Amino acid sequence: MSWIDWIIVIIPLCFVIGMAVYSRKYARSVADFLAAGRVAGRYVLSVGDLAAALSVITLVAGAEQNYQTGFAVGFWAAMTAPVGIFMALTGFCMYRWRETRCLSLGQFLELRYGSKFFRIFCASLRTFAEMVTNAIGPAVAANFFIYYLGLPHRIMICGINLPCYVIIVSLCLFLALVIIWPGGRISLLVTDCFQGLLCYPIFVIIVGYIILNFSWSGDIAPVMWNRAPGQSFMNPYDISQLRDFNVFALIVTLLGSILNRAGWIGNDTSGAGRTPHEQKMAGVLGAWRNGMAWVMILLLAIIVITFMTSSHFSNTNNRFGISNTAIRQSLSAKVLQEAVPDAAVREKVLAEIRKIPAAVTPEMFQTPMSQQQNLDTPYFNAVRDTLGDTPEGRYQFQKYRSLYQQMMMPSVISKIFPAGMFGLFCLLMIMLLISTDDSRIFNAASTLMQDVVLPMFKGRLPQEKHLLYLRLSSAGVALFFLIVSIFFAQLDYINMFTTIMCAIWLGGAGPIMVFGLYSRFGNLTGAWCAIFFGSGFSMLGLIFQRNWAKSIYPLLEQWGAVETMNSFLETISAPFHPWIAWTMDPVKFPINSFEIYFISMALSVGGYIAGSYLTYKPYNLERLLHRGAYADTPEVPAEPWTPRNIFSKLIGITPEYTRGDKIIAYSVFGYSIIYQIGIAFLMIVIWNAVSPWSKEWWTIKFYITSLLIPGIVGIISTVWFMIGGAYDTYRLFADLEKRSENPEDNGQVFQDNH
């Protein structure tokens, strides 16, 4: 990096650390440390959540997934949008959660299901799934910086040859602890909000640079259309042969977003809102805050596809002075240093890879690409053939392919961004890394402390000790992240891996949380059945995925059961072809993560209903939600349904809404439902049912709906949220200053609390 890039990175980073240290004076109680005193405003919550939700792993995973699917599958994702919008507008789960006033998920589970052991078990299961899933975040980020900055895999310090990967992961986790330790949730909120405010203009600059340097009609569109039948990147009616990230994956994502709306609730900002209404409005604003961020993520993936598969960049005679063949060569060589430890074998593989450029001709760039045959295929074939068809060879190839696909984005971006832009993107990645890692470490640590350790104390835990234990648990989780990052090998697409790991908890959590908040029907027996069947099946699927290439498939070969198993899998998946196609593969488990997740959710719902029905006993929800006779203050009377207010009530508008709140709600509904669903989706579907569009029409459509309009909305939301976020941060400190403490508000549940 140049000196300009270093200045761009270092100055904002120092300011973030300074804000975290300053926030320590406001963390006087457990409720302050865990939930920012429950006085946060909607904008500081919304902007902070943007920074905490986006991450290095999000960008890498987004580029990796879009490299396989392009625009086309995303068109059908519009089907899922109305559900998300209505959940945000109505405050589904979030409003009721804030009404419970619980400081953690476990506190809610113990109050709702009446079992301390169930609280501890579920908190342990969720934390295990959460920590292992999130532990790959620093791992992916470390690899990102190694490939983006061109760092060696090992570095010599004081005569000791140390792995650069471990050093970067350690630095990442240390930075996260520096943010967490002073003020807990307060530190996270103010630093995440500040980083979010910095991210907005960076998004705009990066999007502007890409648009100026890549022609939509000359560079991007021709590449996106150069696809084999059934695997189009532009025509959503020609995607039947896409595997893994397809329409079925969208359906599973939709169902999971509803059923597991409250799955991760509790130890995040969901309890920090000033009121339940303010918490709800932060979720409504979420529909606007992400505009430019998702445009940037999509464009990063698209320019990687364009650069790596366009004949315009097949030699060094282009505006960036480097060829896509050179990037594939250097990327393969760097990945093999990690994937193949034996130097002799690695050199043999590299020798085969070096032969590939001579075979690349201009005609190859004009041949329709597919998931099975593309410009990366010769590299995959060379590595797999050279490593051999042994369990160890399959495992090393699986690791090579995963790292190759994940690190393509930083390898390309580092070569096409000039000085200044290079530093801005590096700063963005560091901020997204910090804001994500610190939140995930804190969430896991607070779950462990509040729901595993705290219930073991018989009496009230002194506040000073409680705060100390929370800080120490954060250090323990960071150490766990470090250990997992060092020893855990990532063998699948990132989104696939996170789906199956999260399913260990989410596979059984959905009905426990949703029915627990909305139904008097569910009980402890049903909750245990949901965990046993849903989470149990996900765990089984994970074991098969992790051990397939090295152990399970070789064992099936030894038994002579491969053909029988293949016939069985093809038979039961045949009714769902082509979206679900199960066939035996020596490298990859036939059932993907989305399919395992779907089966788990179905089993958990069935188990919860059956178990609760067999042991039915109604539960007092009013007490849990502090309603009716249990309300602390007079409740706002419910507004009756009338012809004049039916629309307002359907989109969640209540008497608590001010005129400004109503404008925000109507604008979200108008943009998301009327424009995105009605005009940009349903009208196009109807039009194509009558008269299918040509390539030119689809090209124009995606330019307008994926870049032009979201870009305009993103610029407006950038100014809007920067002003709102700055004001709410100031108000947060003012409200914390005058907030009165309640030492008993620490998440402990005693018998008189039931």
Order of alpha helices (4+ residues) and beta strands (2+ residues): alpha-alpha-alpha-alpha-alpha-alpha-alpha-alpha-alpha-beta-beta-alpha-alpha-alpha-alpha-alpha-alpha-alpha-alpha-alpha-alpha-alpha-alpha-alpha-alpha-alpha-alpha-alpha-alpha-alpha-alpha-alpha-alpha-alpha-alpha-alpha-alpha
